[in-house]
Amino acid sequence: MKPLLSSKYFVYLFVLNGLINIINFVPRTLIDHRFGGALMSIFVAIVVGTVMLYVVTGTILKIPGVGLPELYTRVFPAWLKNALLGVNMAFWCAGGVITLLSFVDITQRFISPDVPQYLILTGFLVMVCGAALTSSRTVLFALEAILLLSLPMVIYFFIKSLLSSQFGWDAVISMFTHVWNRPNFTSVSGAVFIFTGYESIILLNRVLKPLPLRHLWMFPIFSFGVLLTTFLIPIAYHGTIGVAKHSYPWFTTADSIHIEFFVVERVLFVFYLMYLMMSLMNAIINWHVGVEMFKSFTHARSKRFGPERAGVVIVVLFAAATVWLKQLNEISFQQAGIYFLQLRFLAEFFYIAIFLYAVRRYNQLCKKQRSL
């Protein structure tokens, strides 16, 4: 048996998911409710997400080296295990689909307007499908490489955007006059999504060392900083009213920033390249988790339909779903994304409750087995 990987990959997964929020529906959701409780929703989301993070991580510490499929296989009957993993797999698939389709649209709008969207999508799908079929260790090693390449430029961009003379502090101060507005469900469900990076640990726990609870304090601080900048920086550049006109406010913001003494003057191209790598990595992780869950289904372990073939089948289905959903227009796609965030937020409570029960039952069974 191979030794477990360092718990630093837990941090990498969380950081990746937090930074990816910039291109998904989270900024758009918060900006749409900027006068209707978005700021208070961020504070509520930090509290709710932190509680979820501590509860799930503290529970994972009790089952080192055990992934979600192994846990459910030991605790639940086959039909219930397959049903739970199937729904969970659908959410992971949807997360990857949304990231891919968002970046296809961004690529055509800002980088290659003459290239057909389906051609761009095909290129992305080939990379994501192939990488999703590799081992969990390979995926995590690739994640580390991508973050080490991307993070320095992403941090520089954040600093550059905050220090730029174009940054409108008046618009930011104006937004804080709405801080006491009552939060709403849509904004909270969008903001909490930044914490979902820990959920992939439930499966990847089979190859990772658990992260001690004493180190979790950094995640709420990181999430709070990312959510505030995600929400406020586009408003500072486009104004409290003008920001509503942009479908992808962070990319139009990046296009507003220039670096005079650099190889590429427009920050947009560097920003796009960094987020392209992280977006594809995010989709790879989502679909890899879905593949591993599908492999654990009862029929996927039969001699006629082995795990390798099962993985190929499920990524083909994921790719087909992506191509089919590409038919949605922009408004329908954004609305579907909002529904996804809301449904996922509600389902998260249900799945955490099931996970807590499963871990408790698993430890009882292990204790009983040891006593025999």
N, C-alpha and C positions, 0 to 999 in steps of 0.2 A: 504493500500500500504506500502510495506517495505521501510525503509529509504535507501538512496543510500550509497554504500560502500565508504570507504576513497579513495582519489585519489592516495594513495601510490601504489595501484594495477596497476595503469598506469605505474609507475616506474618498478614494477616487470615484467610486460609484455615486456617492452622495454629491460630490462636487460637479461631476458631469451632468447629473440630472438637474442640479440647481442652475448651471449656466445655460443648459438647453432651454430653460423656460423662456429665455429672451425671444426665441423665434417661434414658439408655439402660441397658443391662444391666451396664455396668462397675461402678457402685457395688454393685449386687446381687451380682455375681460376687465382688467382693472381700470384701464383708461375709459372704457365705456361707462363705468360707474364712478368716475373721478369726483363728481359732485354728489354722489349718492352712497357714500360710506366706504369707498375703496380703502382709504387709509386705516380706518378702524377695522376693516376686514383683514388687513395685513396683520394687525396686532392680534386679532382673534385667531388667525391662522397659525401664527407663531406659537401661541399657547397650545392649541389643539394638536398641531404637528409635533411639538416637543413631547407632549404626553404620549402620543402614539410611538414616537421614536424610542423613548425610554422603556415603554411597556414591551414592545416587540424585541428590542435589543436585549433587555434583561431576560426575556424568555428564551431567546436564542442561546444565551450563555449556558442554559441548562441542557442543551442537546448538541454539544460540539461535534462537528463532522457529519451531521445528519441534515439532509435536504428535505424540502417539503414533500416530494413524492414518496421518499422512504418513510417519512413520518406518517403520512396519510395511509400508506400501504399497511403499516403496522397497526393502526388504530381503527380505521373504518373498513366496512365491507367494500368489495370491488366496485359495485355500482355507484356508491356514494363517493368513493375516492375519485372515480373517473368523472363524475358530474362536477365535483368541486374543482378538480384540476382543469376540466374543460372550460368552465366559466372563467377561471383565473387566466387560462391560456388565451381566451378571447380578448381580455383586457390588455394583455401584453402585446398581442398582435395589433390591436387598435392603436396602442401607443406608438409602435413602429410605423404603422401606416400613416398616422397623422404627421409624424416627423418627416417622413419621406415626401409626402404630397406637399407639405408646406415648403420644403426646400426645393422641390421641382418648380413650384410657382415663383419662389424667390430667384432661382437661377435664371428663369426666362425673363423676369421683369428687370433685374438689375445687371445681369452679366451677359446673357446670350439670347436676346429677344428674337433672333432669326432661327434659332434651333427649335424644332418641334418638341413639345412637352413630353410626348410619349417616347421620343428618342432619349431625352434626358432621364426619364423614369427608367427606361430599360437599362441604361448604364448603372444607375444607382442600385437597381434590383439585382443585377448580376453580382455586384460587389457584396451587397448585404446578404443575399441568399447563400453565397459561397462561404462567407465568413461565419454566418450563423451556425453552420454545420460542423465547425471545428470544435475542439474540446474547450471546456470551461477555462482551463488554465491558459490556453492560447488566446482566448478572448480577453482575459484579464491582463495578460502581458501586452496585448495590443492597446488596451485601454490606457495602461501606464505610459506607453510610448506616445500616444496621441495627446494626452494631457501635458506631458513634459514639453512637447513641441508647441502646443497651443497656448498654455496658460501665460507665459511671459508676454505675448502680444495682447492677449485679452486683458491682462492687468494693466498693461501700458495704455490700451484704448480707454479703459475706465478712467484712469488718471488723466489722460489727455482730454477726455470729454468734460471732466469736472473742472479742469484748470483753464479751459478755453474761454476766450473773451466772448464767445457767442452764447455761453451758458447763461440763461435768463433766471437769475435768482428771484426776481419779482414774481415770476410764474410759480416757482417752487413755494415761496412764502404764501402766495395766494392760495395754493392747494391746502396748506396747513390750517387755513381758516375753516376748512370743512372736516377737520380731523374728528370732531365729535358727532358727525352724522352717523346715524345708525347703520351698522354693517348689514350686508345682504348675502343671501345664500350663494348666489352666483359668484360673487367676488371671493368669498371665503373658500369655496370649493376650488376656485382657480389658484388662489394663493397657497393653499395646503398642498397642491401638487408638487411644490418644490421639495417636500419631505419624502416623496415616494421613492427616492433613490435607495432608501434602506430596504425596500421590499424585495429587491432582487437578491438581497442577502439570504432571504428565507430559502431560496433554492441553492445559491452559490455557497451556502454555509457548509456544504459537503466538501469544499476544497479550501475554505478560508478559516483562519483562526478568528475567534470572536473578538470584537473590540470591547475592552473594559468600559464599564459605565462611567468611570471617572473622566474619560476622554470625550464624552458626548456633549459637554458644555459648548464646544466650539461650533457645533452644527446649528443651533438656534441663532447664534450671533452671525454666522455666515449667511443663513437663510434670510434673516432680517435685513442685512446689508444688501443682498442681491435683490430682494423684493422691493426695497425702497428705491434703489437705483434703476431697476427695471421699470418702475412706475414713474419716477420723477425726472430722469434724464431726458426722455423724449418730450415731456411737457416743457422742460426748460429750453429746449431747442425750437420747438414748434408752437409753443404757447398753449394756454389752457383750452382754447377753442380750435386752433389749427391742427392740433395733434389728432383730433377725431377724423381727419380726412385721410389718414394713412393706414393702409392695411397692415403693413409691417413697419411700425414706427421706429424700431431699432435699426433697420437697414437704411431708412431715409435719414436717420440721425447720423449713422456712420458716413453716409455720403456727404454730410455737411461739414465733416472734419477733414482737414488736410494736414499733411506733414511736409513741411517745405524742404527739409534736408534729409530726404530718404529716397531709396531706390524707386518706390512707388509713392507719388504724392497723395493720391486719393486713398484714404483709410478704408473705403468700402471694399476694395479688392483684397486687402490683407484680412479684413474682418470676415469677408465671405469665405476665404480659404480656411481660416481657423474654424469657423462654425460649420463649414462643410465637413471637415474631418470629424468634429465632435458630433454632428448630427448623424452621420453614417455610423459612427461608433455607438451612439445611443440606440439607433434602430437595430444594429447587430446584437446588442445586449438584449433588447426586448424580444427579438425573434429567437435568439439562442435560448432564453428562458422558456419561451413557448415550445421550442423543439424538445428541450429536455423534459418538459412536462408531458408532452405527447408521447415520448418514448416510454414513459412509465405506465401508459395505459395497458390493460391486460392483453388486448389483442396485439399490441405492438411488441410483446415479448415472445410471441409464438415463433416457431421455427420458420413458418412460411412468410412471416411479416416481421423481420427483425428490426432492431432499433435504427440501424443505418438507413434502411429503406423507409422507415417511418419518418425519419428526419427529412429526407428528400421530399416525401409526399406533403408534409405539413408546410415546408417553406414554399412549395409550389402553390399550395392553397393560399398562403399569406400573400404571395405575389399576385395571384389572380384576384384576390380581394382588393389589393391596392390598385390594380389596373381598372377594376370595375368602379371603385369609388372615385377614380379620377374624372368620371363623367359629371360629378357634382359641380355646379357653378360656385363662385366664390362665396356668395351669401349662404347657400345651403351647406357648404363645407364648414364655414365658420360656426353656423348654428349647430351642426353635428358635433363639432369640437367642444362647444359649450355643454351640450348634453352629455358628452363623454366625461368631461370633468365633473359634472354634477353627479352622474351615476356612479362614477368611480369613487367619489368622496363618500357616498352613502354605502357603497359595497365594502369600503375599507373597514368600517366598523364591524360589519358582519364577518368579514374574513379574519379580522384580528380576534374576535370572540371565538371563532372556530379554531384558530391557531392556538390560542391559549388553552382551550379544552384539549386539543390533540396533544400538546406537549405534556400537560398534566397526566393524561391517560397513558401516554408513552412511558413516562417515568414510572408510573404505577406498574405497568406491565414489565418493565425492565427490573424493577425492584422485586416483583413477584417471581420472575424467572431466576434471579440470582439466589433467592431464598430456597429454591427447590434443590 
